Amino acid sequence: NVQKAVLNSVDDSGATGLATRDDRGLVTILANLPDTKPGYTARLTEGDKKFELGALQVSKGGWMVEKTLTGEAAGLKTIEVVEGQKVILKGQFRE
């Protein structure tokens, strides 16, 4: 059983992405993003709570990060990909 979240651009950059979360808590994010010097970071959010998933690395013709979640972070549903402090992609896991 895998949860999926489509990540949509919050600006006019045309960036896109897909996040998946499996039964073991492994979150994988693949994103089609422009090259940038600062790079991109992914995080899960819910209200005031934020959990960093880490920096995206160039992989498979796009950007990618994987992280296994434990504890409280496993319940967070909103995914954001940020460049510095600016949110570039956003989406939500659905059951």
DSSP file (Angstrom, degrees, kcal/mol; ACC not computed):
  #  RESIDUE AA STRUCTURE BP1 BP2  ACC     N-H-->O    O-->H-N    N-H-->O    O-->H-N    TCO  KAPPA ALPHA  PHI   PSI    X-CA   Y-CA   Z-CA
    1    1 A N              0   0    0      0, 0.0     2,-0.4     0, 0.0    22,-0.4   0.000 360.0 360.0 360.0 117.3    0.0    0.0    0.0
    2    2 A V        -     0   0    0     20,-0.2     2,-0.3    21,-0.1    20,-0.2  -0.962 360.0-145.9-121.6 130.0    1.6    3.2   -1.2
    3    3 A Q  E     -A   21   0A   0     18,-2.9    18,-2.2    -2,-0.4     2,-0.3  -0.720  19.9-159.9 -88.5 143.9    0.3    6.8   -0.6
    4    4 A K  E     -AB  20  94A   0     90,-0.5    90,-1.2    -2,-0.3     2,-0.4  -0.928  12.3-170.6-125.8 150.7    1.0    9.3   -3.4
    5    5 A A  E     -A   19   0A   0     14,-2.5    14,-2.8    -2,-0.3     2,-0.4  -0.967  17.2-142.2-139.5 123.5    1.1   13.0   -3.6
    6    6 A V  E     -A   18   0A   0     -2,-0.4     2,-0.6    86,-0.3    86,-0.4  -0.724  19.4-144.9 -80.9 130.0    1.3   15.1   -6.7
    7    7 A L  E     -A   17   0A   0     10,-3.0    10,-1.6    -2,-0.4     2,-0.3  -0.875  17.4-165.5-101.9 120.4    3.5   18.1   -6.1
    8    8 A N  E     -AC  16  90A   0     82,-2.4    82,-2.0    -2,-0.6     8,-0.2  -0.779  25.8-103.5-108.1 149.3    2.4   21.2   -8.0
    9    9 A S  E     - C   0  89A   0      6,-0.7    80,-0.2    -2,-0.3    79,-0.1  -0.443  19.1-159.6 -66.8 136.6    4.2   24.5   -8.6
   10   10 A V  S    S+     0   0    0     78,-2.2     2,-0.2    -2,-0.1    -1,-0.1   0.444  79.8  36.6 -96.5  -1.8    3.2   27.3   -6.4
   11   11 A D  S    S-     0   0    0     77,-0.5     3,-0.4     4,-0.1    -2,-0.1  -0.506 105.3 -85.5-126.9-160.3    4.6   29.9   -8.9
   12   12 A D  S    S+     0   0    0      1,-0.2    -3,-0.0    -2,-0.2    -2,-0.0   0.093  91.4 107.8-100.2  24.2    4.8   30.0  -12.7
   13   13 A S  S    S-     0   0    0     75,-0.1    -1,-0.2     1,-0.1     3,-0.1   0.708  79.5-131.6 -74.8 -19.8    8.0   28.0  -12.9
   14   14 A G        +     0   0    0     -3,-0.4    -2,-0.1     1,-0.2    -1,-0.1   0.577  50.6 156.6  78.0   8.4    6.3   24.9  -14.3
   15   15 A A        -     0   0    0     73,-0.1    -6,-0.7    -7,-0.1     2,-0.3  -0.354  17.3-177.1 -66.5 147.8    8.0   22.7  -11.8
   16   16 A T  E     +AD   8  32A   0     16,-1.5    16,-3.0    -8,-0.2     2,-0.3  -0.938   6.6 170.2-141.5 163.5    6.4   19.4  -11.0
   17   17 A G  E     -AD   7  31A   0    -10,-1.6   -10,-3.0    -2,-0.3     2,-0.4  -0.990  22.0-139.8-165.6 169.8    6.9   16.4   -8.7
   18   18 A L  E     -AD   6  30A   0     12,-2.7    12,-2.5    -2,-0.3     2,-0.4  -0.996  13.1-165.6-140.3 132.9    5.6   13.2   -7.1
   19   19 A A  E     -AD   5  29A   0    -14,-2.8   -14,-2.5    -2,-0.4     2,-0.3  -0.944   6.2-171.9-117.5 141.5    6.0   12.0   -3.6
   20   20 A T  E     -AD   4  28A   0      8,-2.4     8,-2.3    -2,-0.4     2,-0.4  -0.956   7.6-167.1-128.7 151.9    5.3    8.5   -2.4
   21   21 A R  E     -AD   3  27A   0    -18,-2.2   -18,-2.9    -2,-0.3     6,-0.2  -0.976  12.3-159.1-138.2 123.4    5.1    6.9    1.1
   22   22 A D    >   -     0   0    0      4,-1.7     3,-1.9    -2,-0.4   -20,-0.2  -0.349  38.2 -91.1 -97.0 179.8    5.1    3.2    1.7
   23   23 A D  T 3  S+     0   0    0    -22,-0.4   -21,-0.1     1,-0.3    -1,-0.1   0.738 124.2  57.0 -62.7 -24.7    4.0    1.0    4.6
   24   24 A R  T 3  S-     0   0    0      2,-0.1    -1,-0.3     1,-0.0    -3,-0.0   0.471 120.9-105.7 -86.5  -1.8    7.5    1.1    6.1
   25   25 A G    <   +     0   0    0     -3,-1.9    44,-2.7     1,-0.3     2,-0.6   0.555  67.2 152.0  91.4   7.7    7.5    4.9    6.2
   26   26 A L  E     - E   0  68A   0     42,-0.3    -4,-1.7    40,-0.1     2,-0.5  -0.641  27.1-162.8 -77.7 118.4    9.9    5.4    3.3
   27   27 A V  E     -DE  21  67A   0     40,-3.2    40,-2.2    -2,-0.6     2,-0.4  -0.889   7.0-174.1-102.1 129.0    9.1    8.7    1.6
   28   28 A T  E     -DE  20  66A   0     -8,-2.3    -8,-2.4    -2,-0.5     2,-0.5  -0.988   3.4-168.7-123.0 131.4   10.5    9.3   -1.9
   29   29 A I  E     -DE  19  65A   0     36,-2.6    36,-1.6    -2,-0.4     2,-0.4  -0.984   4.6-177.2-121.5 125.8   10.3   12.6   -3.8
   30   30 A L  E     +DE  18  64A   0    -12,-2.5   -12,-2.7    -2,-0.5     2,-0.4  -0.987  14.6 179.7-117.5 130.0   11.1   12.9   -7.5
   31   31 A A  E     -DE  17  63A   0     32,-2.7    32,-2.7    -2,-0.4     2,-0.8  -0.983  32.3-142.4-138.1 144.1   10.9   16.4   -8.9
   32   32 A N  E     +D   16   0A   0    -16,-3.0   -16,-1.5    -2,-0.4    30,-0.1  -0.890  46.3 154.9-101.4 101.4   11.4   18.1  -12.2
   33   33 A L        -     0   0    0     -2,-0.8     3,-0.1   -18,-0.2    -2,-0.1  -0.915  46.8-100.4-130.8 151.3   13.0   21.4  -11.2
   34   34 A P        -     0   0    0      0, 0.0     2,-0.1     0, 0.0   -21,-0.0  -0.384  50.4 -95.1 -66.1 150.9   15.2   24.0  -12.8
   35   35 A D        +     0   0    0     -2,-0.0     2,-0.3     2,-0.0     0, 0.0  -0.412  52.0 178.2 -63.0 142.5   18.9   23.8  -11.9
   36   36 A T        -     0   0    0      1,-0.1     4,-0.1    -2,-0.1    -3,-0.0  -0.997  36.2-135.1-149.4 145.4   19.8   26.2   -9.0
   37   37 A K  S    S+     0   0    0     -2,-0.3    -1,-0.1     1,-0.2    -2,-0.0   0.923 105.8  49.6 -68.3 -44.3   22.9   27.0   -7.0
   38   38 A P  S    S-     0   0    0      0, 0.0    -1,-0.2     0, 0.0    46,-0.1   0.803 101.0-149.1 -66.4 -24.7   21.2   27.0   -3.6
   39   39 A G        -     0   0    0     44,-0.1     2,-0.3    16,-0.1    45,-0.3  -0.251  16.5 -77.3  82.1-178.0   19.6   23.6   -4.3
   40   40 A Y        -     0   0    0     16,-0.4    16,-2.5    43,-0.2     2,-0.4  -0.918  30.8-160.6-126.5 148.3   16.3   22.3   -2.9
   41   41 A T  E     -GF  55  82A   0     41,-2.5    41,-3.3    -2,-0.3     2,-0.3  -0.972  10.5-146.6-126.6 143.0   15.2   20.9    0.4
   42   42 A A  E     +GF  54  81A   0     12,-2.6    11,-2.8    -2,-0.4    12,-1.2  -0.845  21.2 170.8-109.0 147.8   12.1   18.8    1.1
   43   43 A R  E     -GF  52  80A   0     37,-2.4    37,-2.7    -2,-0.3     2,-0.4  -0.990  29.0-130.2-150.1 155.9   10.0   18.9    4.3
   44   44 A L  E     -GF  51  79A   0      7,-2.8     7,-2.6    -2,-0.3     2,-0.3  -0.867  31.7-175.5-101.9 142.3    6.7   17.6    5.7
   45   45 A T  E     +GF  50  78A   0     33,-2.7    33,-1.5    -2,-0.4    32,-0.4  -0.957  22.4 172.1-138.0 156.9    4.5   20.1    7.4
   46   46 A E  E >  S-G   49   0A   0      3,-1.8     3,-2.1    -2,-0.3     2,-0.2  -0.706  72.0 -49.3-161.5 107.7    1.2   20.2    9.3
   47   47 A G  T 3  S-     0   0    0      1,-0.3    -1,-0.2    -2,-0.2     0, 0.0  -0.461 126.2 -14.8  61.2-125.2    0.2   23.5   10.9
   48   48 A D  T 3  S+     0   0    0     -2,-0.2     2,-0.3    -3,-0.1    -1,-0.3   0.551 115.6 102.4 -85.4  -8.8    3.2   24.7   12.9
   49   49 A K  E <   +G   46   0A   0     -3,-2.1    -3,-1.8     2,-0.0     2,-0.4  -0.577  47.4 179.8 -81.5 136.6    5.0   21.4   12.7
   50   50 A K  E     -G   45   0A   0     -2,-0.3     2,-0.4    -5,-0.2    -5,-0.2  -0.999  10.6-172.5-135.7 139.2    7.9   21.0   10.2
   51   51 A F  E     -G   44   0A   0     -7,-2.6    -7,-2.8    -2,-0.4     2,-0.3  -0.967  21.2-136.3-133.4 116.5   10.0   17.9    9.6
   52   52 A E  E     -G   43   0A   0     -2,-0.4    -9,-0.3    -9,-0.2     3,-0.1  -0.546  15.7-173.2 -74.8 129.5   13.0   18.2    7.2
   53   53 A L  E     -     0   0A   0    -11,-2.8     2,-0.2    -2,-0.3   -10,-0.2   0.662  48.3-112.4 -91.4 -21.6   13.4   15.3    4.8
   54   54 A G  E     -G   42   0A   0    -12,-1.2   -12,-2.6    11,-0.1    -1,-0.3  -0.589  44.2 -35.8 119.4 180.0   16.7   16.6    3.5
   55   55 A A  E     -G   41   0A   0    -14,-0.2     2,-0.3    -2,-0.2   -14,-0.3  -0.564  56.1-121.9 -80.9 138.5   18.4   18.1    0.4
   56   56 A L        -     0   0    0    -16,-2.5   -16,-0.4    -2,-0.3     2,-0.3  -0.607  26.5-151.5 -77.5 140.1   17.3   16.9   -3.0
   57   57 A Q  E     -H   64   0A   0      7,-3.1     7,-2.5    -2,-0.3     2,-0.3  -0.847  26.2 -99.7-111.4 148.6   20.1   15.4   -5.2
   58   58 A V  E     +H   63   0A   0     -2,-0.3     2,-0.3     5,-0.2     5,-0.3  -0.534  62.7 147.5 -66.8 126.2   20.3   15.4   -8.9
   59   59 A S  E >   +H   62   0A   0      3,-2.9     3,-2.1    -2,-0.3    -2,-0.0  -0.970  51.5   4.4-162.4 141.9   19.2   11.9  -10.0
   60   60 A K  T 3  S-     0   0    0     -2,-0.3     3,-0.1     1,-0.3    -2,-0.0   0.828 128.9 -51.6  52.4  39.6   17.4   10.2  -12.9
   61   61 A G  T 3  S+     0   0    0      1,-0.3    -1,-0.3   -29,-0.0     2,-0.2   0.646 131.8  43.0  74.7  13.9   17.1   13.3  -15.0
   62   62 A G  E <  S- H   0  59A   0     -3,-2.1    -3,-2.9   -30,-0.1     2,-0.4  -0.695  97.6 -64.9-156.0-150.9   15.5   15.3  -12.1
   63   63 A W  E     -EH  31  58A   0    -32,-2.7   -32,-2.7    -5,-0.3     2,-0.3  -0.918  47.7-179.3-118.7 144.4   15.9   15.9   -8.3
   64   64 A M  E     +EH  30  57A   0     -7,-2.5    -7,-3.1    -2,-0.4     2,-0.3  -0.995  15.1 175.6-147.4 147.5   15.3   13.2   -5.7
   65   65 A V  E     -E   29   0A   0    -36,-1.6   -36,-2.6    -2,-0.3     2,-0.4  -0.978   7.9-168.1-147.2 145.5   15.3   12.6   -1.9
   66   66 A E  E     +E   28   0A   0     -2,-0.3     2,-0.3   -38,-0.2   -38,-0.2  -0.993  12.6 163.9-131.9 141.5   14.5    9.5    0.2
   67   67 A K  E     -E   27   0A   0    -40,-2.2   -40,-3.2    -2,-0.4     2,-0.5  -0.960  31.7-132.3-155.8 138.0   13.9    9.3    3.9
   68   68 A T  E     -E   26   0A   0     -2,-0.3     2,-0.3   -42,-0.3   -42,-0.3  -0.824  29.0-143.8 -92.4 127.2   12.3    6.8    6.2
   69   69 A L        -     0   0    0    -44,-2.7     2,-0.3    -2,-0.5   -16,-0.0  -0.631  18.9-178.4 -93.2 146.6   10.0    8.4    8.7
   70   70 A T    >   -     0   0    0     -2,-0.3     3,-1.1   -45,-0.0     4,-0.3  -0.941  47.5 -10.8-135.2 160.5    9.5    7.4   12.3
   71   71 A G  G >  S-     0   0    0     -2,-0.3     3,-1.3     1,-0.2     4,-0.3  -0.162 124.5  -2.2  58.9-138.1    7.2    8.6   15.1
   72   72 A E  G >  S+     0   0    0      1,-0.3     3,-1.6     2,-0.2     4,-0.3   0.799 125.1  65.6 -61.2 -34.2    5.3   11.8   14.8
   73   73 A A  G X  S+     0   0    0     -3,-1.1     3,-1.3     1,-0.3    -1,-0.3   0.781  87.9  70.3 -62.0 -27.0    6.7   12.7   11.4
   74   74 A A  G <  S+     0   0    0     -3,-1.3    -1,-0.3    -4,-0.3    -2,-0.2   0.729  96.0  53.5 -64.6 -21.2    5.0    9.7    9.8
   75   75 A G  G <  S+     0   0    0     -3,-1.6    -1,-0.3    -4,-0.3     2,-0.2   0.545  81.0 107.6 -91.5  -7.2    1.6   11.4   10.4
   76   76 A L    <   -     0   0    0     -3,-1.3   -30,-0.1    -4,-0.3   -26,-0.0  -0.519  44.0-176.7 -74.8 138.4    2.4   14.6    8.6
   77   77 A K        +     0   0    0    -32,-0.4    16,-2.7    -2,-0.2     2,-0.4   0.686  50.0  84.7-112.2 -22.8    0.6   14.9    5.2
   78   78 A T  E     -FI  45  92A   0    -33,-1.5   -33,-2.7    14,-0.2     2,-0.4  -0.728  57.0-160.9 -92.9 129.8    1.7   18.1    3.5
   79   79 A I  E     -FI  44  91A   0     12,-2.9    12,-2.0    -2,-0.4     2,-0.4  -0.895   8.4-176.5-108.9 135.6    5.0   18.0    1.4
   80   80 A E  E     -FI  43  90A   0    -37,-2.7   -37,-2.4    -2,-0.4     2,-0.5  -0.994  14.7-158.2-129.1 139.2    6.9   21.2    0.4
   81   81 A V  E     -FI  42  89A   0      8,-2.3     7,-3.3    -2,-0.4     8,-1.7  -0.982  24.3-170.0-112.0 124.8   10.0   21.5   -1.7
   82   82 A V  E     -FI  41  87A   0    -41,-3.3   -41,-2.5    -2,-0.5     2,-0.6  -0.854  27.1-153.2-120.8 150.0   11.8   24.8   -0.9
   83   83 A E  E >  S- I   0  86A   0      3,-2.7     3,-1.9    -2,-0.3     2,-0.5  -0.961  82.9 -43.4-115.8 107.0   14.6   26.8   -2.5
   84   84 A G  T 3  S-     0   0    0     -2,-0.6   -43,-0.1   -45,-0.3    -2,-0.1  -0.624 125.5 -28.2  67.0-119.1   16.0   28.7    0.4
   85   85 A Q  T 3  S+     0   0    0     -2,-0.5     2,-0.5    -3,-0.1    -1,-0.3   0.436 117.4 103.0-103.4  -2.7   12.9   29.9    2.2
   86   86 A K  E <   - I   0  83A   0     -3,-1.9    -3,-2.7     1,-0.0     2,-0.4  -0.713  69.8-133.1 -90.7 124.4   10.7   30.0   -0.9
   87   87 A V  E     + I   0  82A   0     -2,-0.5    -5,-0.2    -5,-0.2     3,-0.1  -0.617  30.1 170.0 -74.0 125.9    8.2   27.2   -1.4
   88   88 A I  E     +     0   0A   0     -7,-3.3   -78,-2.2    -2,-0.4   -77,-0.5   0.801  64.5  23.5-103.3 -45.5    8.5   25.9   -5.0
   89   89 A L  E     +CI   9  81A   0     -8,-1.7    -8,-2.3   -80,-0.2    -1,-0.3  -0.938  63.7 179.0-125.3 147.2    6.3   22.7   -4.9
   90   90 A K  E     +CI   8  80A   0    -82,-2.0   -82,-2.4    -2,-0.3     2,-0.3  -0.994  11.0 145.8-148.4 142.6    3.5   21.7   -2.6
   91   91 A G  E     - I   0  79A   0    -12,-2.0   -12,-2.9    -2,-0.3     2,-0.4  -0.960  31.5-124.6-162.4 176.1    1.3   18.7   -2.3
   92   92 A Q  E     - I   0  78A   0    -86,-0.4   -86,-0.3    -2,-0.3   -14,-0.2  -0.996  21.5-119.2-138.5 135.2   -0.6   16.4    0.1
   93   93 A F        -     0   0    0    -16,-2.7     2,-0.4    -2,-0.4   -88,-0.2  -0.473  29.3-157.6 -67.2 139.4   -0.6   12.7    0.7
   94   94 A R  B      B    4   0A   0    -90,-1.2   -90,-0.5    -2,-0.2    -1,-0.0  -0.933 360.0 360.0-118.3 145.2   -4.0   11.1    0.3
   95   95 A E              0   0    0     -2,-0.4    -2,-0.0   -92,-0.1    -1,-0.0   0.487 360.0 360.0 -68.2 360.0   -5.0    7.8    1.8
